């Protein structure tokens, strides 16, 4: 059979064996966009779940922090600009002075974003009006962090002091991507420090599961602890997109209530990945687009292409539908390029660490603490718009897929040496890679083609 598949910025035509099973991943939902995004948000703020209407939750003299997703989120609907303006208007109706409102980008260990970049999602008027009452979270500024102690399971909770000091904290989430983000992840990651984030950002910790998600179980415990210690609740806006351009559902209210509402919708429309094939695959084939959330206003590098996106965001299907020891065939040109301003630690991870070991558990054990505190990289995170140094380490954690997959073939890479650097095998094309895989698994090997869509990072 002949079909098209994504490969970097292009769609390429490939010939697959007729017995290939076609898998359509559910990254987007078959849902209609709301007729009026502004009307939907107004209604949510007036009728929140398990919370008083926003204007009734504040009074004159209150100081309010409004936190929002950073631009790495896969959302191209104008949620940020419309929601933030409406939230500010509702606070004014409750008596809050605009000078007592602070806007904070919840970028966690991601890089900080410039004011021009933030204007592209917030709108220029908000950026100009709020001036230096609009800023990015700094996970390394000890003076702006508040330590809230240990949860019952011993997880440390440390968040931006605005959460502790404000009379009300509001969080605007712009997209719930499967079970990965939303909920308490917004606050307990987006506004947290490495001291807190290290507990759940591990090779086995990060999960997109919609049920029994181990990562969100930790988030929930942290969030419950946070509210218990502070004696106040977070006001949350939670969003489910029908596609990256349109909002299908939006709720306001408590973190728990809005999270449950979003999960109810997502579970209805997302088929569990482990149920997509009755017989597990020997060979899994998919293309890697020139996309990563971490390439927003930047560009890809080999770690993001081959590991973070290739095995991470797209690679959950390997364990879901692949047999142990399966062969994974990726298609990507994987250009050899590095953004040393926005991803300052990545090149060292590639050159120094991945030549020594490709075991993510060993990488975490031997290198994470070192990179987490490297002063030259911390400076670039705080003042140079670079990702936190530990982010380059965490980007290698999807290499855990290699404990399930037997090998990875990469078709179409411009520089085969990049592929070999990770212990992967370069192939001239997808057809040659499948033929080689069939020589290992047999001519009757079960083949699954995952038809990932083209995508580009925010520019």
NUSESE-682229 format. One record per residue (C-alpha): x, y, z. Coordinates in nm, 3 decimals, always signed. Example, Ala and Ser with C-alpha at 12.3 -4.5 7.8 and 13.67 -1.06 7.14 Angstrom:
% NUSESE-682229
REC      px      py      pz
REC  +1.230  -0.450  +0.780
REC  +1.367  -0.106  +0.714
//
This chain:
% NUSESE-682229
REC      px      py      pz
REC  +0.000  +0.000  +0.000
REC  +0.114  +0.352  -0.075
REC  +0.055  +0.628  +0.176
REC  +0.196  +0.956  +0.299
REC  +0.375  +1.005  +0.629
REC  +0.520  +1.304  +0.805
REC  +0.898  +1.345  +0.809
REC  +1.022  +1.671  +0.952
REC  +0.863  +1.958  +0.759
REC  +0.746  +1.737  +0.473
REC  +0.498  +1.466  +0.389
REC  +0.673  +1.182  +0.207
REC  +0.519  +0.900  +0.008
REC  +0.608  +0.549  +0.125
REC  +0.519  +0.196  +0.023
REC  +0.417  -0.030  +0.310
REC  +0.334  -0.403  +0.304
REC  -0.039  -0.464  +0.244
REC  -0.078  -0.633  +0.582
REC  +0.025  -0.314  +0.766
REC  -0.227  -0.205  +1.031
REC  -0.310  +0.166  +1.011
REC  -0.337  +0.337  +1.349
REC  -0.485  +0.686  +1.377
REC  -0.375  +0.843  +1.707
REC  -0.628  +1.062  +1.883
REC  -0.429  +1.381  +1.937
REC  -0.731  +1.588  +1.847
REC  -1.092  +1.526  +1.945
REC  -1.394  +1.500  +1.711
REC  -1.559  +1.790  +1.890
REC  -1.717  +2.110  +1.766
REC  -1.564  +2.436  +1.876
REC  -1.774  +2.658  +2.099
REC  -1.981  +2.921  +1.918
REC  -1.841  +3.204  +2.131
REC  -1.520  +3.162  +2.327
REC  -1.582  +3.490  +2.507
REC  -1.935  +3.385  +2.601
REC  -1.814  +3.044  +2.720
REC  -1.551  +3.199  +2.946
REC  -1.796  +3.455  +3.086
REC  -2.038  +3.177  +3.173
REC  -1.763  +2.968  +3.337
REC  -1.650  +3.260  +3.554
REC  -2.009  +3.326  +3.661
REC  -2.093  +2.960  +3.727
REC  -1.773  +2.791  +3.848
REC  -1.762  +2.434  +3.978
REC  -1.750  +2.415  +4.361
REC  -1.647  +2.780  +4.383
REC  -1.826  +3.110  +4.425
REC  -1.849  +3.326  +4.110
REC  -1.518  +3.496  +4.055
REC  -1.641  +3.849  +4.123
REC  -1.788  +3.726  +4.454
REC  -1.463  +3.555  +4.556
REC  -1.272  +3.881  +4.599
REC  -1.317  +4.219  +4.763
REC  -1.150  +4.562  +4.754
REC  -0.790  +4.554  +4.868
REC  -0.731  +4.192  +4.766
REC  -0.409  +4.108  +4.586
REC  -0.462  +3.858  +4.305
REC  -0.211  +3.653  +4.105
REC  -0.318  +3.526  +3.763
REC  -0.091  +3.249  +3.637
REC  -0.111  +3.107  +3.286
REC  +0.038  +2.833  +3.070
REC  +0.359  +2.923  +2.892
REC  +0.381  +2.918  +2.509
REC  +0.502  +2.556  +2.495
REC  +0.137  +2.442  +2.517
REC  -0.010  +2.311  +2.191
REC  -0.288  +2.569  +2.165
REC  -0.336  +2.823  +1.887
REC  -0.679  +2.941  +2.000
REC  -0.684  +3.288  +2.162
REC  -0.753  +3.145  +2.509
REC  -0.481  +3.344  +2.686
REC  -0.579  +3.689  +2.563
REC  -0.956  +3.650  +2.593
REC  -0.951  +3.466  +2.927
REC  -0.704  +3.700  +3.097
REC  -0.894  +4.012  +2.990
REC  -1.223  +3.866  +3.111
REC  -1.071  +3.752  +3.441
REC  -0.930  +4.099  +3.504
REC  -1.269  +4.254  +3.424
REC  -1.446  +4.020  +3.669
REC  -1.195  +4.102  +3.941
REC  -1.258  +4.472  +3.888
REC  -1.631  +4.411  +3.929
REC  -1.547  +4.248  +4.262
REC  -1.360  +4.558  +4.373
REC  -1.001  +4.455  +4.300
REC  -0.784  +4.736  +4.166
REC  -0.589  +4.655  +3.852
REC  -0.270  +4.768  +4.029
REC  -0.322  +4.480  +4.274
REC  -0.327  +4.217  +3.997
REC  -0.009  +4.037  +3.889
REC  +0.030  +3.818  +3.580
REC  +0.284  +3.536  +3.592
REC  +0.384  +3.294  +3.316
REC  +0.404  +2.943  +3.466
REC  +0.713  +2.829  +3.277
REC  +0.854  +2.601  +3.550
REC  +1.197  +2.477  +3.431
REC  +1.122  +2.581  +3.075
REC  +1.292  +2.895  +2.958
REC  +1.154  +3.237  +3.032
REC  +0.990  +3.415  +2.742
REC  +1.054  +3.767  +2.621
REC  +0.788  +4.034  +2.634
REC  +0.758  +4.027  +2.254
REC  +0.703  +3.651  +2.267
REC  +0.444  +3.682  +2.544
REC  +0.264  +3.950  +2.343
REC  +0.202  +3.691  +2.071
REC  -0.018  +3.487  +2.307
REC  -0.144  +3.753  +2.550
REC  -0.189  +4.041  +2.309
REC  +0.016  +4.359  +2.308
REC  -0.229  +4.561  +2.520
REC  -0.198  +4.336  +2.827
REC  +0.180  +4.328  +2.800
REC  +0.200  +4.706  +2.775
REC  -0.051  +4.773  +3.053
REC  +0.089  +4.537  +3.314
REC  +0.453  +4.619  +3.249
REC  +0.661  +4.465  +3.527
REC  +0.354  +4.324  +3.696
REC  +0.380  +4.067  +3.417
REC  +0.678  +3.834  +3.442
REC  +0.793  +3.474  +3.408
REC  +0.828  +3.240  +3.703
REC  +1.186  +3.198  +3.823
REC  +1.239  +2.853  +3.974
REC  +1.586  +2.956  +4.097
REC  +1.499  +3.282  +4.274
REC  +1.500  +3.181  +4.641
REC  +1.349  +3.515  +4.743
REC  +1.039  +3.454  +4.531
REC  +0.980  +3.093  +4.641
REC  +0.789  +2.962  +4.944
REC  +0.861  +2.619  +5.090
REC  +0.544  +2.450  +5.216
REC  +0.694  +2.136  +5.368
REC  +0.633  +1.768  +5.299
REC  +0.323  +1.585  +5.182
REC  +0.216  +1.268  +5.368
REC  +0.427  +1.064  +5.123
REC  +0.730  +1.286  +5.174
REC  +0.716  +1.496  +4.856
REC  +0.858  +1.846  +4.898
REC  +0.632  +2.133  +4.791
REC  +0.789  +2.466  +4.696
REC  +0.607  +2.719  +4.480
REC  +0.616  +3.078  +4.369
REC  +0.551  +3.303  +4.668
REC  +0.265  +3.471  +4.483
REC  +0.060  +3.157  +4.549
REC  +0.120  +3.192  +4.922
REC  +0.103  +3.569  +4.951
REC  -0.190  +3.656  +4.723
REC  -0.545  +3.660  +4.854
REC  -0.646  +3.459  +4.547
REC  -0.449  +3.272  +4.283
REC  -0.615  +3.208  +3.948
REC  -0.468  +2.971  +3.692
REC  -0.558  +2.976  +3.322
REC  -0.494  +2.638  +3.155
REC  -0.519  +2.646  +2.775
REC  -0.523  +2.276  +2.681
REC  -0.560  +1.938  +2.849
REC  -0.354  +1.706  +2.628
REC  -0.479  +1.354  +2.705
REC  -0.402  +1.297  +3.076
REC  -0.066  +1.471  +3.064
REC  -0.132  +1.828  +3.168
REC  -0.398  +2.028  +3.346
REC  -0.514  +1.965  +3.702
REC  -0.257  +2.029  +3.974
REC  +0.026  +1.998  +3.722
REC  -0.039  +2.362  +3.631
REC  +0.055  +2.491  +3.976
REC  +0.272  +2.213  +4.120
REC  +0.496  +2.214  +3.812
REC  +0.438  +2.544  +3.633
REC  +0.496  +2.753  +3.946
REC  +0.731  +2.516  +4.130
REC  +1.104  +2.476  +4.180
REC  +1.333  +2.187  +4.091
REC  +1.310  +2.089  +4.458
REC  +0.947  +1.991  +4.395
REC  +0.961  +1.894  +4.028
REC  +1.229  +1.628  +4.077
REC  +0.980  +1.405  +4.262
REC  +0.766  +1.335  +3.957
REC  +0.981  +1.420  +3.654
REC  +1.158  +1.086  +3.638
REC  +1.201  +0.825  +3.362
REC  +0.899  +0.634  +3.493
REC  +0.707  +0.924  +3.641
REC  +0.568  +1.116  +3.344
REC  +0.247  +0.972  +3.202
REC  -0.032  +1.060  +2.957
REC  -0.272  +0.804  +3.102
REC  -0.628  +0.918  +3.161
REC  -0.680  +0.670  +3.445
REC  -0.458  +0.583  +3.741
REC  -0.199  +0.836  +3.625
REC  +0.096  +0.803  +3.868
REC  +0.223  +1.152  +3.790
REC  -0.110  +1.317  +3.867
REC  -0.145  +1.114  +4.185
REC  +0.165  +1.296  +4.309
REC  +0.032  +1.628  +4.179
REC  -0.296  +1.573  +4.361
REC  -0.117  +1.500  +4.687
REC  +0.097  +1.810  +4.645
REC  -0.202  +2.027  +4.558
REC  -0.409  +1.903  +4.849
REC  -0.115  +1.971  +5.079
REC  -0.069  +2.319  +4.933
REC  -0.430  +2.419  +4.992
REC  -0.432  +2.267  +5.341
REC  -0.118  +2.457  +5.446
REC  -0.228  +2.787  +5.292
REC  -0.590  +2.756  +5.400
REC  -0.722  +2.877  +5.065
REC  -0.813  +2.734  +4.728
REC  -0.685  +2.792  +4.377
REC  -0.936  +2.919  +4.120
REC  -0.875  +2.720  +3.801
REC  -0.977  +2.756  +3.437
REC  -0.945  +2.424  +3.254
REC  -0.969  +2.386  +2.876
REC  -1.026  +2.098  +2.635
REC  -0.960  +2.171  +2.268
REC  -1.144  +2.017  +1.974
REC  -0.830  +2.093  +1.771
REC  -0.536  +2.327  +1.826
REC  -0.739  +2.619  +1.687
REC  -1.071  +2.572  +1.865
REC  -1.193  +2.533  +2.222
REC  -1.452  +2.259  +2.271
REC  -1.502  +2.282  +2.650
REC  -1.395  +2.523  +2.920
REC  -1.468  +2.518  +3.293
REC  -1.384  +2.732  +3.595
REC  -1.381  +2.635  +3.961
REC  -1.167  +2.429  +4.194
REC  -0.869  +2.240  +4.058
REC  -1.023  +1.903  +4.140
REC  -1.369  +1.978  +3.997
REC  -1.242  +2.122  +3.670
REC  -0.993  +1.836  +3.631
REC  -1.269  +1.576  +3.675
REC  -1.489  +1.755  +3.421
REC  -1.207  +1.757  +3.167
REC  -1.119  +1.391  +3.227
REC  -1.482  +1.289  +3.177
REC  -1.476  +1.442  +2.828
REC  -1.131  +1.309  +2.739
REC  -1.211  +0.953  +2.848
REC  -1.521  +0.953  +2.629
REC  -1.329  +1.044  +2.315
REC  -0.982  +0.893  +2.362
REC  -0.956  +0.519  +2.304
REC  -0.702  +0.361  +2.540
REC  -0.386  +0.312  +2.339
REC  -0.338  -0.044  +2.458
REC  -0.673  -0.136  +2.300
REC  -0.589  -0.005  +1.952
REC  -0.454  -0.343  +1.835
REC  -0.569  -0.689  +1.939
REC  -0.239  -0.845  +1.831
REC  +0.075  -0.663  +1.936
REC  +0.310  -0.538  +1.665
REC  +0.658  -0.663  +1.578
REC  +0.735  -0.349  +1.378
REC  +0.610  +0.002  +1.460
REC  +0.648  +0.273  +1.196
REC  +0.587  +0.647  +1.226
REC  +0.720  +0.981  +1.112
REC  +0.854  +1.250  +1.342
REC  +0.734  +1.603  +1.262
REC  +0.951  +1.910  +1.306
REC  +0.773  +1.980  +1.634
REC  +0.839  +1.990  +2.004
REC  +0.673  +2.197  +2.276
REC  +1.026  +2.288  +2.380
REC  +1.102  +2.440  +2.040
REC  +0.851  +2.724  +2.083
REC  +1.009  +3.040  +1.937
REC  +1.320  +2.829  +1.875
REC  +1.403  +2.519  +1.667
REC  +1.465  +2.148  +1.704
REC  +1.789  +1.973  +1.794
REC  +1.877  +1.600  +1.776
REC  +1.777  +1.534  +2.139
REC  +1.435  +1.690  +2.087
REC  +1.386  +1.518  +1.750
REC  +1.504  +1.165  +1.823
REC  +1.442  +1.132  +2.198
REC  +1.196  +1.385  +2.339
REC  +0.951  +1.388  +2.047
REC  +1.051  +1.067  +1.868
REC  +1.050  +0.835  +2.170
REC  +0.874  +1.060  +2.421
REC  +0.563  +1.242  +2.302
REC  +0.512  +1.002  +2.010
REC  +0.670  +0.694  +2.162
REC  +0.402  +0.597  +2.413
REC  +0.259  +0.374  +2.143
REC  +0.573  +0.160  +2.151
REC  +0.484  +0.004  +2.485
REC  +0.109  +0.023  +2.421
REC  +0.093  -0.175  +2.096
REC  +0.442  -0.320  +2.050
REC  +0.571  -0.660  +2.153
REC  +0.874  -0.669  +2.380
REC  +1.177  -0.656  +2.153
REC  +0.986  -0.487  +1.869
REC  +1.156  -0.278  +1.602
REC  +1.074  +0.091  +1.584
REC  +1.111  +0.270  +1.250
REC  +1.124  +0.650  +1.264
REC  +1.134  +0.881  +0.965
REC  +1.302  +1.218  +1.011
REC  +1.575  +1.421  +0.841
REC  +1.699  +1.516  +1.192
REC  +1.908  +1.819  +1.099
REC  +2.223  +1.875  +1.302
REC  +2.139  +2.210  +1.458
REC  +2.161  +2.347  +1.811
REC  +2.012  +2.655  +1.975
REC  +2.272  +2.728  +2.241
REC  +2.080  +3.032  +2.365
REC  +1.749  +2.865  +2.440
REC  +1.881  +2.511  +2.503
REC  +2.223  +2.583  +2.655
REC  +2.281  +2.250  +2.830
REC  +2.160  +2.023  +2.550
REC  +2.479  +2.010  +2.346
REC  +2.683  +1.904  +2.651
REC  +2.428  +1.632  +2.730
REC  +2.462  +1.507  +2.372
REC  +2.842  +1.526  +2.350
REC  +2.948  +1.426  +2.701
REC  +2.674  +1.217  +2.859
REC  +2.515  +1.026  +2.571
REC  +2.859  +0.904  +2.463
REC  +2.901  +0.753  +2.808
REC  +2.556  +0.603  +2.866
REC  +2.212  +0.593  +2.707
REC  +2.047  +0.448  +3.016
REC  +1.810  +0.720  +3.147
REC  +1.812  +0.572  +3.496
REC  +2.191  +0.593  +3.507
REC  +2.180  +0.942  +3.358
REC  +1.943  +1.055  +3.631
REC  +2.145  +0.887  +3.904
REC  +2.484  +1.022  +3.796
REC  +2.415  +1.356  +3.628
REC  +2.083  +1.512  +3.726
REC  +2.192  +1.674  +4.051
REC  +2.508  +1.809  +3.890
REC  +2.322  +1.971  +3.601
REC  +2.043  +2.095  +3.826
REC  +2.289  +2.320  +4.008
REC  +2.543  +2.418  +3.742
REC  +2.593  +2.794  +3.796
REC  +2.681  +2.882  +3.435
REC  +2.360  +2.725  +3.309
REC  +2.148  +2.853  +3.597
REC  +2.257  +3.206  +3.501
REC  +2.140  +3.146  +3.144
REC  +1.806  +3.018  +3.273
REC  +1.751  +3.318  +3.499
REC  +1.881  +3.594  +3.272
REC  +1.938  +3.456  +2.921
REC  +1.610  +3.288  +2.819
REC  +1.761  +2.942  +2.836
REC  +1.593  +2.623  +2.954
REC  +1.693  +2.519  +3.304
REC  +2.005  +2.299  +3.277
REC  +1.831  +1.994  +3.422
REC  +1.582  +2.008  +3.135
REC  +1.848  +1.874  +2.899
REC  +1.886  +1.575  +3.132
REC  +1.512  +1.516  +3.162
REC  +1.480  +1.528  +2.784
REC  +1.674  +1.199  +2.771
REC  +1.429  +1.010  +2.993
REC  +1.220  +0.874  +2.700
REC  +1.519  +0.651  +2.624
REC  +1.345  +0.420  +2.871
REC  +1.145  +0.298  +2.567
REC  +1.459  +0.105  +2.468
REC  +1.388  -0.134  +2.753
REC  +1.080  -0.242  +2.556
REC  +1.191  -0.194  +2.196
REC  +1.469  -0.412  +2.063
REC  +1.609  -0.154  +1.822
REC  +1.537  +0.176  +1.650
REC  +1.586  +0.234  +1.277
REC  +1.588  +0.595  +1.156
REC  +1.504  +0.653  +0.791
REC  +1.607  +0.963  +0.600
REC  +1.848  +1.123  +0.850
REC  +2.077  +1.365  +0.670
REC  +2.371  +1.276  +0.894
REC  +2.379  +0.904  +0.981
REC  +2.638  +0.973  +1.251
REC  +2.370  +1.149  +1.459
REC  +2.160  +0.835  +1.455
REC  +2.452  +0.610  +1.545
REC  +2.539  +0.845  +1.833
REC  +2.233  +0.709  +2.015
REC  +2.291  +0.349  +1.915
REC  +2.013  +0.370  +1.655
REC  +2.060  +0.239  +1.301
REC  +2.036  +0.476  +1.002
REC  +1.840  +0.359  +0.699
REC  +1.812  +0.505  +0.349
REC  +1.434  +0.497  +0.354
REC  +1.129  +0.357  +0.533
REC  +1.097  +0.067  +0.289
REC  +1.457  -0.042  +0.351
REC  +1.405  -0.016  +0.726
REC  +1.092  -0.235  +0.714
REC  +1.272  -0.490  +0.496
REC  +1.555  -0.509  +0.747
REC  +1.306  -0.544  +1.033
REC  +1.126  -0.825  +0.846
REC  +1.456  -1.010  +0.815
REC  +1.467  -1.009  +1.195
REC  +1.101  -1.075  +1.279
REC  +0.998  -1.279  +0.975
REC  +0.798  -1.205  +0.661
REC  +0.471  -1.247  +0.852
REC  +0.572  -0.991  +1.116
REC  +0.288  -0.772  +1.242
REC  +0.343  -0.414  +1.124
REC  +0.170  -0.106  +1.264
REC  +0.187  +0.233  +1.095
REC  +0.098  +0.521  +1.329
REC  -0.027  +0.806  +1.115
REC  +0.092  +1.107  +1.311
REC  -0.010  +1.443  +1.165
REC  +0.225  +1.720  +1.054
REC  +0.294  +1.981  +1.317
REC  +0.511  +2.286  +1.370
REC  +0.630  +2.454  +1.687
REC  +0.507  +2.801  +1.779
REC  +0.701  +3.064  +1.587
//
